[in-house]
Amino acid sequence: MSWLYAIFIGLIVGFIARALKPGKDSMGWILTCVVGVGGSLLVTALGKFVGFYEPGEASGFIASIIGAVILLFIISMATKKKP
């Protein structure tokens, strides 16, 4: 059940991360949701492994947003067109 919660929160996190990241992104809302879910799952697993927080804490939500923003920056750098 905790993974389903992380996926649901990841959908919301993707939209928040996209709003927080400066610059223009050429990805659609589906890829934004996938990045949010990926960031949420990655940071949730990492946070549980290290013991930073327990499931359901606000720090996990904030960490998920940070993880999604980092993934958005990585994707934008990887897909940047070179002159």
mmCIF file of the N, C-alpha and C atoms, coordinates in Angstrom:
data_MODEL
# 
_entry.id   MODEL 
# 
loop_
_atom_site.group_PDB 
_atom_site.id 
_atom_site.type_symbol 
_atom_site.label_atom_id 
_atom_site.label_alt_id 
_atom_site.label_comp_id 
_atom_site.label_asym_id 
_atom_site.label_entity_id 
_atom_site.label_seq_id 
_atom_site.pdbx_PDB_ins_code 
_atom_site.Cartn_x 
_atom_site.Cartn_y 
_atom_site.Cartn_z 
_atom_site.occupancy 
_atom_site.B_iso_or_equiv 
_atom_site.pdbx_formal_charge 
_atom_site.auth_seq_id 
_atom_site.auth_comp_id 
_atom_site.auth_asym_id 
_atom_site.auth_atom_id 
_atom_site.pdbx_PDB_model_num 
ATOM 1   N N  . MET A 1 1  ? 0.823  -1.200 0.000   1.00 0.00 ? 1  MET A N  1 
ATOM 2   C CA . MET A 1 1  ? 0.000  0.000  0.000   1.00 0.00 ? 1  MET A CA 1 
ATOM 3   C C  . MET A 1 1  ? 0.865  1.262  0.000   1.00 0.00 ? 1  MET A C  1 
ATOM 4   N N  . SER A 1 2  ? 2.037  1.187  0.631   1.00 0.00 ? 2  SER A N  1 
ATOM 5   C CA . SER A 1 2  ? 2.878  2.381  0.687   1.00 0.00 ? 2  SER A CA 1 
ATOM 6   C C  . SER A 1 2  ? 3.408  2.754  -0.700  1.00 0.00 ? 2  SER A C  1 
ATOM 7   N N  . TRP A 1 3  ? 3.618  1.750  -1.579  1.00 0.00 ? 3  TRP A N  1 
ATOM 8   C CA . TRP A 1 3  ? 4.070  2.068  -2.934  1.00 0.00 ? 3  TRP A CA 1 
ATOM 9   C C  . TRP A 1 3  ? 2.971  2.751  -3.730  1.00 0.00 ? 3  TRP A C  1 
ATOM 10  N N  . LEU A 1 4  ? 1.724  2.353  -3.533  1.00 0.00 ? 4  LEU A N  1 
ATOM 11  C CA . LEU A 1 4  ? 0.609  3.028  -4.208  1.00 0.00 ? 4  LEU A CA 1 
ATOM 12  C C  . LEU A 1 4  ? 0.487  4.473  -3.743  1.00 0.00 ? 4  LEU A C  1 
ATOM 13  N N  . TYR A 1 5  ? 0.701  4.684  -2.465  1.00 0.00 ? 5  TYR A N  1 
ATOM 14  C CA . TYR A 1 5  ? 0.683  6.041  -1.924  1.00 0.00 ? 5  TYR A CA 1 
ATOM 15  C C  . TYR A 1 5  ? 1.808  6.866  -2.546  1.00 0.00 ? 5  TYR A C  1 
ATOM 16  N N  . ALA A 1 6  ? 2.992  6.274  -2.679  1.00 0.00 ? 6  ALA A N  1 
ATOM 17  C CA . ALA A 1 6  ? 4.126  6.983  -3.270  1.00 0.00 ? 6  ALA A CA 1 
ATOM 18  C C  . ALA A 1 6  ? 3.852  7.334  -4.729  1.00 0.00 ? 6  ALA A C  1 
ATOM 19  N N  . ILE A 1 7  ? 3.189  6.454  -5.453  1.00 0.00 ? 7  ILE A N  1 
ATOM 20  C CA . ILE A 1 7  ? 2.857  6.729  -6.854  1.00 0.00 ? 7  ILE A CA 1 
ATOM 21  C C  . ILE A 1 7  ? 1.831  7.855  -6.945  1.00 0.00 ? 7  ILE A C  1 
ATOM 22  N N  . PHE A 1 8  ? 0.814  7.817  -6.097  1.00 0.00 ? 8  PHE A N  1 
ATOM 23  C CA . PHE A 1 8  ? -0.196 8.875  -6.109  1.00 0.00 ? 8  PHE A CA 1 
ATOM 24  C C  . PHE A 1 8  ? 0.419  10.222 -5.757  1.00 0.00 ? 8  PHE A C  1 
ATOM 25  N N  . ILE A 1 9  ? 1.245  10.245 -4.739  1.00 0.00 ? 9  ILE A N  1 
ATOM 26  C CA . ILE A 1 9  ? 1.923  11.482 -4.363  1.00 0.00 ? 9  ILE A CA 1 
ATOM 27  C C  . ILE A 1 9  ? 2.867  11.923 -5.478  1.00 0.00 ? 9  ILE A C  1 
ATOM 28  N N  . GLY A 1 10 ? 3.474  10.961 -6.161  1.00 0.00 ? 10 GLY A N  1 
ATOM 29  C CA . GLY A 1 10 ? 4.372  11.287 -7.266  1.00 0.00 ? 10 GLY A CA 1 
ATOM 30  C C  . GLY A 1 10 ? 3.689  12.023 -8.397  1.00 0.00 ? 10 GLY A C  1 
ATOM 31  N N  . LEU A 1 11 ? 2.421  11.703 -8.647  1.00 0.00 ? 11 LEU A N  1 
ATOM 32  C CA . LEU A 1 11 ? 1.671  12.434 -9.670  1.00 0.00 ? 11 LEU A CA 1 
ATOM 33  C C  . LEU A 1 11 ? 1.542  13.907 -9.296  1.00 0.00 ? 11 LEU A C  1 
ATOM 34  N N  . ILE A 1 12 ? 1.229  14.151 -8.052  1.00 0.00 ? 12 ILE A N  1 
ATOM 35  C CA . ILE A 1 12 ? 1.105  15.533 -7.579  1.00 0.00 ? 12 ILE A CA 1 
ATOM 36  C C  . ILE A 1 12 ? 2.470  16.207 -7.554  1.00 0.00 ? 12 ILE A C  1 
ATOM 37  N N  . VAL A 1 13 ? 3.468  15.470 -7.111  1.00 0.00 ? 13 VAL A N  1 
ATOM 38  C CA . VAL A 1 13 ? 4.831  15.998 -7.017  1.00 0.00 ? 13 VAL A CA 1 
ATOM 39  C C  . VAL A 1 13 ? 5.358  16.413 -8.386  1.00 0.00 ? 13 VAL A C  1 
ATOM 40  N N  . GLY A 1 14 ? 5.053  15.657 -9.420  1.00 0.00 ? 14 GLY A N  1 
ATOM 41  C CA . GLY A 1 14 ? 5.507  15.995 -10.770 1.00 0.00 ? 14 GLY A CA 1 
ATOM 42  C C  . GLY A 1 14 ? 5.019  17.357 -11.217 1.00 0.00 ? 14 GLY A C  1 
ATOM 43  N N  . PHE A 1 15 ? 3.764  17.649 -10.944 1.00 0.00 ? 15 PHE A N  1 
ATOM 44  C CA . PHE A 1 15 ? 3.228  18.957 -11.327 1.00 0.00 ? 15 PHE A CA 1 
ATOM 45  C C  . PHE A 1 15 ? 3.833  20.084 -10.494 1.00 0.00 ? 15 PHE A C  1 
ATOM 46  N N  . ILE A 1 16 ? 4.059  19.834 -9.212  1.00 0.00 ? 16 ILE A N  1 
ATOM 47  C CA . ILE A 1 16 ? 4.670  20.861 -8.362  1.00 0.00 ? 16 ILE A CA 1 
ATOM 48  C C  . ILE A 1 16 ? 6.117  21.098 -8.786  1.00 0.00 ? 16 ILE A C  1 
ATOM 49  N N  . ALA A 1 17 ? 6.850  20.027 -9.064  1.00 0.00 ? 17 ALA A N  1 
ATOM 50  C CA . ALA A 1 17 ? 8.251  20.164 -9.477  1.00 0.00 ? 17 ALA A CA 1 
ATOM 51  C C  . ALA A 1 17 ? 8.362  20.912 -10.789 1.00 0.00 ? 17 ALA A C  1 
ATOM 52  N N  . ARG A 1 18 ? 7.453  20.641 -11.698 1.00 0.00 ? 18 ARG A N  1 
ATOM 53  C CA . ARG A 1 18 ? 7.471  21.334 -12.988 1.00 0.00 ? 18 ARG A CA 1 
ATOM 54  C C  . ARG A 1 18 ? 7.198  22.821 -12.811 1.00 0.00 ? 18 ARG A C  1 
ATOM 55  N N  . ALA A 1 19 ? 6.333  23.156 -11.866 1.00 0.00 ? 19 ALA A N  1 
ATOM 56  C CA . ALA A 1 19 ? 6.040  24.567 -11.600 1.00 0.00 ? 19 ALA A CA 1 
ATOM 57  C C  . ALA A 1 19 ? 7.228  25.261 -10.919 1.00 0.00 ? 19 ALA A C  1 
ATOM 58  N N  . LEU A 1 20 ? 7.988  24.528 -10.124 1.00 0.00 ? 20 LEU A N  1 
ATOM 59  C CA . LEU A 1 20 ? 9.121  25.121 -9.405  1.00 0.00 ? 20 LEU A CA 1 
ATOM 60  C C  . LEU A 1 20 ? 10.371 25.252 -10.259 1.00 0.00 ? 20 LEU A C  1 
ATOM 61  N N  . LYS A 1 21 ? 10.543 24.373 -11.229 1.00 0.00 ? 21 LYS A N  1 
ATOM 62  C CA . LYS A 1 21 ? 11.754 24.401 -12.051 1.00 0.00 ? 21 LYS A CA 1 
ATOM 63  C C  . LYS A 1 21 ? 11.681 25.555 -13.038 1.00 0.00 ? 21 LYS A C  1 
ATOM 64  N N  . PRO A 1 22 ? 12.700 26.406 -13.025 1.00 0.00 ? 22 PRO A N  1 
ATOM 65  C CA . PRO A 1 22 ? 12.694 27.516 -13.984 1.00 0.00 ? 22 PRO A CA 1 
ATOM 66  C C  . PRO A 1 22 ? 13.000 27.042 -15.395 1.00 0.00 ? 22 PRO A C  1 
ATOM 67  N N  . GLY A 1 23 ? 12.571 27.819 -16.352 1.00 0.00 ? 23 GLY A N  1 
ATOM 68  C CA . GLY A 1 23 ? 12.840 27.497 -17.745 1.00 0.00 ? 23 GLY A CA 1 
ATOM 69  C C  . GLY A 1 23 ? 11.668 26.817 -18.416 1.00 0.00 ? 23 GLY A C  1 
ATOM 70  N N  . LYS A 1 24 ? 11.789 26.713 -19.735 1.00 0.00 ? 24 LYS A N  1 
ATOM 71  C CA . LYS A 1 24 ? 10.724 26.108 -20.525 1.00 0.00 ? 24 LYS A CA 1 
ATOM 72  C C  . LYS A 1 24 ? 11.048 24.644 -20.760 1.00 0.00 ? 24 LYS A C  1 
ATOM 73  N N  . ASP A 1 25 ? 10.088 23.795 -20.478 1.00 0.00 ? 25 ASP A N  1 
ATOM 74  C CA . ASP A 1 25 ? 10.240 22.366 -20.736 1.00 0.00 ? 25 ASP A CA 1 
ATOM 75  C C  . ASP A 1 25 ? 9.329  21.991 -21.892 1.00 0.00 ? 25 ASP A C  1 
ATOM 76  N N  . SER A 1 26 ? 9.813  21.091 -22.724 1.00 0.00 ? 26 SER A N  1 
ATOM 77  C CA . SER A 1 26 ? 9.007  20.690 -23.869 1.00 0.00 ? 26 SER A CA 1 
ATOM 78  C C  . SER A 1 26 ? 8.356  19.321 -23.648 1.00 0.00 ? 26 SER A C  1 
ATOM 79  N N  . MET A 1 27 ? 8.213  18.926 -22.400 1.00 0.00 ? 27 MET A N  1 
ATOM 80  C CA . MET A 1 27 ? 7.594  17.628 -22.123 1.00 0.00 ? 27 MET A CA 1 
ATOM 81  C C  . MET A 1 27 ? 6.127  17.823 -21.774 1.00 0.00 ? 27 MET A C  1 
ATOM 82  N N  . GLY A 1 28 ? 5.351  16.823 -22.058 1.00 0.00 ? 28 GLY A N  1 
ATOM 83  C CA . GLY A 1 28 ? 3.927  16.878 -21.779 1.00 0.00 ? 28 GLY A CA 1 
ATOM 84  C C  . GLY A 1 28 ? 3.616  16.527 -20.341 1.00 0.00 ? 28 GLY A C  1 
ATOM 85  N N  . TRP A 1 29 ? 2.341  16.503 -20.048 1.00 0.00 ? 29 TRP A N  1 
ATOM 86  C CA . TRP A 1 29 ? 1.931  16.252 -18.670 1.00 0.00 ? 29 TRP A CA 1 
ATOM 87  C C  . TRP A 1 29 ? 2.136  14.797 -18.279 1.00 0.00 ? 29 TRP A C  1 
ATOM 88  N N  . ILE A 1 30 ? 2.113  13.876 -19.239 1.00 0.00 ? 30 ILE A N  1 
ATOM 89  C CA . ILE A 1 30 ? 2.323  12.466 -18.906 1.00 0.00 ? 30 ILE A CA 1 
ATOM 90  C C  . ILE A 1 30 ? 3.770  12.242 -18.470 1.00 0.00 ? 30 ILE A C  1 
ATOM 91  N N  . LEU A 1 31 ? 4.729  12.795 -19.205 1.00 0.00 ? 31 LEU A N  1 
ATOM 92  C CA . LEU A 1 31 ? 6.130  12.659 -18.824 1.00 0.00 ? 31 LEU A CA 1 
ATOM 93  C C  . LEU A 1 31 ? 6.401  13.390 -17.511 1.00 0.00 ? 31 LEU A C  1 
ATOM 94  N N  . THR A 1 32 ? 5.718  14.493 -17.283 1.00 0.00 ? 32 THR A N  1 
ATOM 95  C CA . THR A 1 32 ? 5.846  15.199 -16.013 1.00 0.00 ? 32 THR A CA 1 
ATOM 96  C C  . THR A 1 32 ? 5.396  14.310 -14.859 1.00 0.00 ? 32 THR A C  1 
ATOM 97  N N  . CYS A 1 33 ? 4.295  13.594 -15.041 1.00 0.00 ? 33 CYS A N  1 
ATOM 98  C CA . CYS A 1 33 ? 3.814  12.668 -14.009 1.00 0.00 ? 33 CYS A CA 1 
ATOM 99  C C  . CYS A 1 33 ? 4.786  11.520 -13.802 1.00 0.00 ? 33 CYS A C  1 
ATOM 100 N N  . VAL A 1 34 ? 5.351  11.006 -14.887 1.00 0.00 ? 34 VAL A N  1 
ATOM 101 C CA . VAL A 1 34 ? 6.308  9.905  -14.780 1.00 0.00 ? 34 VAL A CA 1 
ATOM 102 C C  . VAL A 1 34 ? 7.555  10.359 -14.022 1.00 0.00 ? 34 VAL A C  1 
ATOM 103 N N  . VAL A 1 35 ? 8.028  11.567 -14.291 1.00 0.00 ? 35 VAL A N  1 
ATOM 104 C CA . VAL A 1 35 ? 9.187  12.098 -13.582 1.00 0.00 ? 35 VAL A CA 1 
ATOM 105 C C  . VAL A 1 35 ? 8.846  12.287 -12.103 1.00 0.00 ? 35 VAL A C  1 
ATOM 106 N N  . GLY A 1 36 ? 7.653  12.769 -11.816 1.00 0.00 ? 36 GLY A N  1 
ATOM 107 C CA . GLY A 1 36 ? 7.233  12.938 -10.426 1.00 0.00 ? 36 GLY A CA 1 
ATOM 108 C C  . GLY A 1 36 ? 7.156  11.618 -9.692  1.00 0.00 ? 36 GLY A C  1 
ATOM 109 N N  . VAL A 1 37 ? 6.605  10.610 -10.337 1.00 0.00 ? 37 VAL A N  1 
ATOM 110 C CA . VAL A 1 37 ? 6.518  9.282  -9.731  1.00 0.00 ? 37 VAL A CA 1 
ATOM 111 C C  . VAL A 1 37 ? 7.919  8.707  -9.536  1.00 0.00 ? 37 VAL A C  1 
ATOM 112 N N  . GLY A 1 38 ? 8.768  8.872  -10.539 1.00 0.00 ? 38 GLY A N  1 
ATOM 113 C CA . GLY A 1 38 ? 10.143 8.376  -10.422 1.00 0.00 ? 38 GLY A CA 1 
ATOM 114 C C  . GLY A 1 38 ? 10.901 9.049  -9.287  1.00 0.00 ? 38 GLY A C  1 
ATOM 115 N N  . GLY A 1 39 ? 10.778 10.356 -9.196  1.00 0.00 ? 39 GLY A N  1 
ATOM 116 C CA . GLY A 1 39 ? 11.433 11.080 -8.107  1.00 0.00 ? 39 GLY A CA 1 
ATOM 117 C C  . GLY A 1 39 ? 10.884 10.690 -6.750  1.00 0.00 ? 39 GLY A C  1 
ATOM 118 N N  . SER A 1 40 ? 9.580  10.514 -6.695  1.00 0.00 ? 40 SER A N  1 
ATOM 119 C CA . SER A 1 40 ? 8.946  10.133 -5.439  1.00 0.00 ? 40 SER A CA 1 
ATOM 120 C C  . SER A 1 40 ? 9.370  8.741  -4.996  1.00 0.00 ? 40 SER A C  1 
ATOM 121 N N  . LEU A 1 41 ? 9.353  7.789  -5.917  1.00 0.00 ? 41 LEU A N  1 
ATOM 122 C CA . LEU A 1 41 ? 9.747  6.420  -5.568  1.00 0.00 ? 41 LEU A CA 1 
ATOM 123 C C  . LEU A 1 41 ? 11.220 6.346  -5.191  1.00 0.00 ? 41 LEU A C  1 
ATOM 124 N N  . LEU A 1 42 ? 12.067 7.049  -5.937  1.00 0.00 ? 42 LEU A N  1 
ATOM 125 C CA . LEU A 1 42 ? 13.500 7.036  -5.667  1.00 0.00 ? 42 LEU A CA 1 
ATOM 126 C C  . LEU A 1 42 ? 13.805 7.609  -4.287  1.00 0.00 ? 42 LEU A C  1 
ATOM 127 N N  . VAL A 1 43 ? 13.242 8.762  -3.996  1.00 0.00 ? 43 VAL A N  1 
ATOM 128 C CA . VAL A 1 43 ? 13.531 9.414  -2.720  1.00 0.00 ? 43 VAL A CA 1 
ATOM 129 C C  . VAL A 1 43 ? 12.849 8.690  -1.562  1.00 0.00 ? 43 VAL A C  1 
ATOM 130 N N  . THR A 1 44 ? 11.678 8.111  -1.793  1.00 0.00 ? 44 THR A N  1 
ATOM 131 C CA . THR A 1 44 ? 11.013 7.342  -0.742  1.00 0.00 ? 44 THR A CA 1 
ATOM 132 C C  . THR A 1 44 ? 11.852 6.121  -0.362  1.00 0.00 ? 44 THR A C  1 
ATOM 133 N N  . ALA A 1 45 ? 12.338 5.403  -1.356  1.00 0.00 ? 45 ALA A N  1 
ATOM 134 C CA . ALA A 1 45 ? 13.171 4.232  -1.077  1.00 0.00 ? 45 ALA A CA 1 
ATOM 135 C C  . ALA A 1 45 ? 14.476 4.640  -0.399  1.00 0.00 ? 45 ALA A C  1 
ATOM 136 N N  . LEU A 1 46 ? 15.095 5.710  -0.875  1.00 0.00 ? 46 LEU A N  1 
ATOM 137 C CA . LEU A 1 46 ? 16.342 6.179  -0.292  1.00 0.00 ? 46 LEU A CA 1 
ATOM 138 C C  . LEU A 1 46 ? 16.138 6.671  1.139   1.00 0.00 ? 46 LEU A C  1 
ATOM 139 N N  . GLY A 1 47 ? 15.064 7.404  1.369   1.00 0.00 ? 47 GLY A N  1 
ATOM 140 C CA . GLY A 1 47 ? 14.782 7.914  2.710   1.00 0.00 ? 47 GLY A CA 1 
ATOM 141 C C  . GLY A 1 47 ? 14.488 6.811  3.707   1.00 0.00 ? 47 GLY A C  1 
ATOM 142 N N  . LYS A 1 48 ? 13.766 5.785  3.275   1.00 0.00 ? 48 LYS A N  1 
ATOM 143 C CA . LYS A 1 48 ? 13.500 4.644  4.158   1.00 0.00 ? 48 LYS A CA 1 
ATOM 144 C C  . LYS A 1 48 ? 14.783 3.868  4.441   1.00 0.00 ? 48 LYS A C  1 
ATOM 145 N N  . PHE A 1 49 ? 15.609 3.691  3.415   1.00 0.00 ? 49 PHE A N  1 
ATOM 146 C CA . PHE A 1 49 ? 16.845 2.936  3.564   1.00 0.00 ? 49 PHE A CA 1 
ATOM 147 C C  . PHE A 1 49 ? 17.801 3.621  4.537   1.00 0.00 ? 49 PHE A C  1 
ATOM 148 N N  . VAL A 1 50 ? 17.947 4.919  4.392   1.00 0.00 ? 50 VAL A N  1 
ATOM 149 C CA . VAL A 1 50 ? 18.867 5.672  5.243   1.00 0.00 ? 50 VAL A CA 1 
ATOM 150 C C  . VAL A 1 50 ? 18.251 5.941  6.620   1.00 0.00 ? 50 VAL A C  1 
ATOM 151 N N  . GLY A 1 51 ? 16.920 5.982  6.693   1.00 0.00 ? 51 GLY A N  1 
ATOM 152 C CA . GLY A 1 51 ? 16.247 6.217  7.965   1.00 0.00 ? 51 GLY A CA 1 
ATOM 153 C C  . GLY A 1 51 ? 15.998 7.677  8.264   1.00 0.00 ? 51 GLY A C  1 
ATOM 154 N N  . PHE A 1 52 ? 15.913 8.499  7.216   1.00 0.00 ? 52 PHE A N  1 
ATOM 155 C CA . PHE A 1 52 ? 15.666 9.917  7.418   1.00 0.00 ? 52 PHE A CA 1 
ATOM 156 C C  . PHE A 1 52 ? 14.249 10.196 7.901   1.00 0.00 ? 52 PHE A C  1 
ATOM 157 N N  . TYR A 1 53 ? 13.298 9.440  7.410   1.00 0.00 ? 53 TYR A N  1 
ATOM 158 C CA . TYR A 1 53 ? 11.907 9.688  7.773   1.00 0.00 ? 53 TYR A CA 1 
ATOM 159 C C  . TYR A 1 53 ? 11.098 8.410  7.644   1.00 0.00 ? 53 TYR A C  1 
ATOM 160 N N  . GLU A 1 54 ? 9.925  8.449  8.241   1.00 0.00 ? 54 GLU A N  1 
ATOM 161 C CA . GLU A 1 54 ? 8.987  7.341  8.171   1.00 0.00 ? 54 GLU A CA 1 
ATOM 162 C C  . GLU A 1 54 ? 7.927  7.664  7.124   1.00 0.00 ? 54 GLU A C  1 
ATOM 163 N N  . PRO A 1 55 ? 7.242  6.661  6.585   1.00 0.00 ? 55 PRO A N  1 
ATOM 164 C CA . PRO A 1 55 ? 6.187  6.917  5.608   1.00 0.00 ? 55 PRO A CA 1 
ATOM 165 C C  . PRO A 1 55 ? 5.089  7.807  6.186   1.00 0.00 ? 55 PRO A C  1 
ATOM 166 N N  . GLY A 1 56 ? 4.634  8.754  5.379   1.00 0.00 ? 56 GLY A N  1 
ATOM 167 C CA . GLY A 1 56 ? 3.552  9.635  5.783   1.00 0.00 ? 56 GLY A CA 1 
ATOM 168 C C  . GLY A 1 56 ? 4.004  10.946 6.403   1.00 0.00 ? 56 GLY A C  1 
ATOM 169 N N  . GLU A 1 57 ? 5.283  11.145 6.605   1.00 0.00 ? 57 GLU A N  1 
ATOM 170 C CA . GLU A 1 57 ? 5.763  12.391 7.172   1.00 0.00 ? 57 GLU A CA 1 
ATOM 171 C C  . GLU A 1 57 ? 5.859  13.458 6.087   1.00 0.00 ? 57 GLU A C  1 
ATOM 172 N N  . ALA A 1 58 ? 5.724  14.711 6.501   1.00 0.00 ? 58 ALA A N  1 
ATOM 173 C CA . ALA A 1 58 ? 5.803  15.824 5.552   1.00 0.00 ? 58 ALA A CA 1 
ATOM 174 C C  . ALA A 1 58 ? 7.185  15.930 4.924   1.00 0.00 ? 58 ALA A C  1 
ATOM 175 N N  . SER A 1 59 ? 8.205  15.522 5.637   1.00 0.00 ? 59 SER A N  1 
ATOM 176 C CA . SER A 1 59 ? 9.556  15.593 5.079   1.00 0.00 ? 59 SER A CA 1 
ATOM 177 C C  . SER A 1 59 ? 9.698  14.687 3.860   1.00 0.00 ? 59 SER A C  1 
ATOM 178 N N  . GLY A 1 60 ? 8.956  13.586 3.823   1.00 0.00 ? 60 GLY A N  1 
ATOM 179 C CA . GLY A 1 60 ? 8.976  12.706 2.661   1.00 0.00 ? 60 GLY A CA 1 
ATOM 180 C C  . GLY A 1 60 ? 8.371  13.369 1.440   1.00 0.00 ? 60 GLY A C  1 
ATOM 181 N N  . PHE A 1 61 ? 7.309  14.147 1.638   1.00 0.00 ? 61 PHE A N  1 
ATOM 182 C CA . PHE A 1 61 ? 6.678  14.869 0.535   1.00 0.00 ? 61 PHE A CA 1 
ATOM 183 C C  . PHE A 1 61 ? 7.626  15.928 -0.009  1.00 0.00 ? 61 PHE A C  1 
ATOM 184 N N  . ILE A 1 62 ? 8.269  16.648 0.879   1.00 0.00 ? 62 ILE A N  1 
ATOM 185 C CA . ILE A 1 62 ? 9.213  17.687 0.460   1.00 0.00 ? 62 ILE A CA 1 
ATOM 186 C C  . ILE A 1 62 ? 10.412 17.058 -0.254  1.00 0.00 ? 62 ILE A C  1 
ATOM 187 N N  . ALA A 1 63 ? 10.899 15.949 0.270   1.00 0.00 ? 63 ALA A N  1 
ATOM 188 C CA . ALA A 1 63 ? 12.015 15.251 -0.370  1.00 0.00 ? 63 ALA A CA 1 
ATOM 189 C C  . ALA A 1 63 ? 11.615 14.739 -1.749  1.00 0.00 ? 63 ALA A C  1 
ATOM 190 N N  . SER A 1 64 ? 10.367 14.308 -1.904  1.00 0.00 ? 64 SER A N  1 
ATOM 191 C CA . SER A 1 64 ? 9.893  13.847 -3.209  1.00 0.00 ? 64 SER A CA 1 
ATOM 192 C C  . SER A 1 64 ? 9.898  14.974 -4.222  1.00 0.00 ? 64 SER A C  1 
ATOM 193 N N  . ILE A 1 65 ? 9.504  16.155 -3.800  1.00 0.00 ? 65 ILE A N  1 
ATOM 194 C CA . ILE A 1 65 ? 9.529  17.316 -4.697  1.00 0.00 ? 65 ILE A CA 1 
ATOM 195 C C  . ILE A 1 65 ? 10.966 17.627 -5.109  1.00 0.00 ? 65 ILE A C  1 
ATOM 196 N N  . ILE A 1 66 ? 11.875 17.598 -4.152  1.00 0.00 ? 66 ILE A N  1 
ATOM 197 C CA . ILE A 1 66 ? 13.280 17.868 -4.461  1.00 0.00 ? 66 ILE A CA 1 
ATOM 198 C C  . ILE A 1 66 ? 13.832 16.811 -5.422  1.00 0.00 ? 66 ILE A C  1 
ATOM 199 N N  . GLY A 1 67 ? 13.495 15.550 -5.194  1.00 0.00 ? 67 GLY A N  1 
ATOM 200 C CA . GLY A 1 67 ? 13.941 14.484 -6.081  1.00 0.00 ? 67 GLY A CA 1 
ATOM 201 C C  . GLY A 1 67 ? 13.401 14.643 -7.490  1.00 0.00 ? 67 GLY A C  1 
ATOM 202 N N  . ALA A 1 68 ? 12.138 15.053 -7.614  1.00 0.00 ? 68 ALA A N  1 
ATOM 203 C CA . ALA A 1 68 ? 11.545 15.254 -8.936  1.00 0.00 ? 68 ALA A CA 1 
ATOM 204 C C  . ALA A 1 68 ? 12.182 16.448 -9.646  1.00 0.00 ? 68 ALA A C  1 
ATOM 205 N N  . VAL A 1 69 ? 12.475 17.506 -8.911  1.00 0.00 ? 69 VAL A N  1 
ATOM 206 C CA . VAL A 1 69 ? 13.126 18.670 -9.526  1.00 0.00 ? 69 VAL A CA 1 
ATOM 207 C C  . VAL A 1 69 ? 14.519 18.283 -10.019 1.00 0.00 ? 69 VAL A C  1 
ATOM 208 N N  . ILE A 1 70 ? 15.236 17.486 -9.244  1.00 0.00 ? 70 ILE A N  1 
ATOM 209 C CA . ILE A 1 70 ? 16.560 17.026 -9.671  1.00 0.00 ? 70 ILE A CA 1 
ATOM 210 C C  . ILE A 1 70 ? 16.445 16.181 -10.936 1.00 0.00 ? 70 ILE A C  1 
ATOM 211 N N  . LEU A 1 71 ? 15.457 15.288 -10.988 1.00 0.00 ? 71 LEU A N  1 
ATOM 212 C CA . LEU A 1 71 ? 15.252 14.492 -12.204 1.00 0.00 ? 71 LEU A CA 1 
ATOM 213 C C  . LEU A 1 71 ? 14.895 15.371 -13.396 1.00 0.00 ? 71 LEU A C  1 
ATOM 214 N N  . LEU A 1 72 ? 14.106 16.410 -13.180 1.00 0.00 ? 72 LEU A N  1 
ATOM 215 C CA . LEU A 1 72 ? 13.765 17.320 -14.276 1.00 0.00 ? 72 LEU A CA 1 
ATOM 216 C C  . LEU A 1 72 ? 15.011 18.034 -14.803 1.00 0.00 ? 72 LEU A C  1 
ATOM 217 N N  . PHE A 1 73 ? 15.900 18.454 -13.902 1.00 0.00 ? 73 PHE A N  1 
ATOM 218 C CA . PHE A 1 73 ? 17.141 19.093 -14.342 1.00 0.00 ? 73 PHE A CA 1 
ATOM 219 C C  . PHE A 1 73 ? 18.015 18.113 -15.122 1.00 0.00 ? 73 PHE A C  1 
ATOM 220 N N  . ILE A 1 74 ? 18.091 16.866 -14.665 1.00 0.00 ? 74 ILE A N  1 
ATOM 221 C CA . ILE A 1 74 ? 18.888 15.864 -15.375 1.00 0.00 ? 74 ILE A CA 1 
ATOM 222 C C  . ILE A 1 74 ? 18.314 15.606 -16.762 1.00 0.00 ? 74 ILE A C  1 
ATOM 223 N N  . ILE A 1 75 ? 17.006 15.495 -16.861 1.00 0.00 ? 75 ILE A N  1 
ATOM 224 C CA . ILE A 1 75 ? 16.370 15.258 -18.166 1.00 0.00 ? 75 ILE A CA 1 
ATOM 225 C C  . ILE A 1 75 ? 16.572 16.450 -19.088 1.00 0.00 ? 75 ILE A C  1 
ATOM 226 N N  . SER A 1 76 ? 16.456 17.664 -18.557 1.00 0.00 ? 76 SER A N  1 
ATOM 227 C CA . SER A 1 76 ? 16.632 18.836 -19.412 1.00 0.00 ? 76 SER A CA 1 
ATOM 228 C C  . SER A 1 76 ? 18.072 18.964 -19.889 1.00 0.00 ? 76 SER A C  1 
ATOM 229 N N  . MET A 1 77 ? 19.037 18.585 -19.059 1.00 0.00 ? 77 MET A N  1 
ATOM 230 C CA . MET A 1 77 ? 20.437 18.616 -19.480 1.00 0.00 ? 77 MET A CA 1 
ATOM 231 C C  . MET A 1 77 ? 20.732 17.527 -20.494 1.00 0.00 ? 77 MET A C  1 
ATOM 232 N N  . ALA A 1 78 ? 20.107 16.369 -20.340 1.00 0.00 ? 78 ALA A N  1 
ATOM 233 C CA . ALA A 1 78 ? 20.347 15.252 -21.266 1.00 0.00 ? 78 ALA A CA 1 
ATOM 234 C C  . ALA A 1 78 ? 19.703 15.479 -22.626 1.00 0.00 ? 78 ALA A C  1 
ATOM 235 N N  . THR A 1 79 ? 18.594 16.200 -22.658 1.00 0.00 ? 79 THR A N  1 
ATOM 236 C CA . THR A 1 79 ? 17.900 16.415 -23.919 1.00 0.00 ? 79 THR A CA 1 
ATOM 237 C C  . THR A 1 79 ? 18.192 17.779 -24.536 1.00 0.00 ? 79 THR A C  1 
ATOM 238 N N  . LYS A 1 80 ? 19.113 18.518 -23.954 1.00 0.00 ? 80 LYS A N  1 
ATOM 239 C CA . LYS A 1 80 ? 19.450 19.843 -24.479 1.00 0.00 ? 80 LYS A CA 1 
ATOM 240 C C  . LYS A 1 80 ? 20.111 19.698 -25.839 1.00 0.00 ? 80 LYS A C  1 
ATOM 241 N N  . LYS A 1 81 ? 19.651 20.477 -26.794 1.00 0.00 ? 81 LYS A N  1 
ATOM 242 C CA . LYS A 1 81 ? 20.243 20.450 -28.134 1.00 0.00 ? 81 LYS A CA 1 
ATOM 243 C C  . LYS A 1 81 ? 21.538 21.219 -28.138 1.00 0.00 ? 81 LYS A C  1 
ATOM 244 N N  . LYS A 1 82 ? 22.548 20.602 -28.716 1.00 0.00 ? 82 LYS A N  1 
ATOM 245 C CA . LYS A 1 82 ? 23.862 21.241 -28.784 1.00 0.00 ? 82 LYS A CA 1 
ATOM 246 C C  . LYS A 1 82 ? 23.969 21.965 -30.124 1.00 0.00 ? 82 LYS A C  1 
ATOM 247 N N  . PRO A 1 83 ? 24.562 23.172 -30.086 1.00 0.00 ? 83 PRO A N  1 
ATOM 248 C CA . PRO A 1 83 ? 24.686 23.936 -31.344 1.00 0.00 ? 83 PRO A CA 1 
ATOM 249 C C  . PRO A 1 83 ? 25.661 23.352 -32.311 1.00 0.00 ? 83 PRO A C  1 
# 
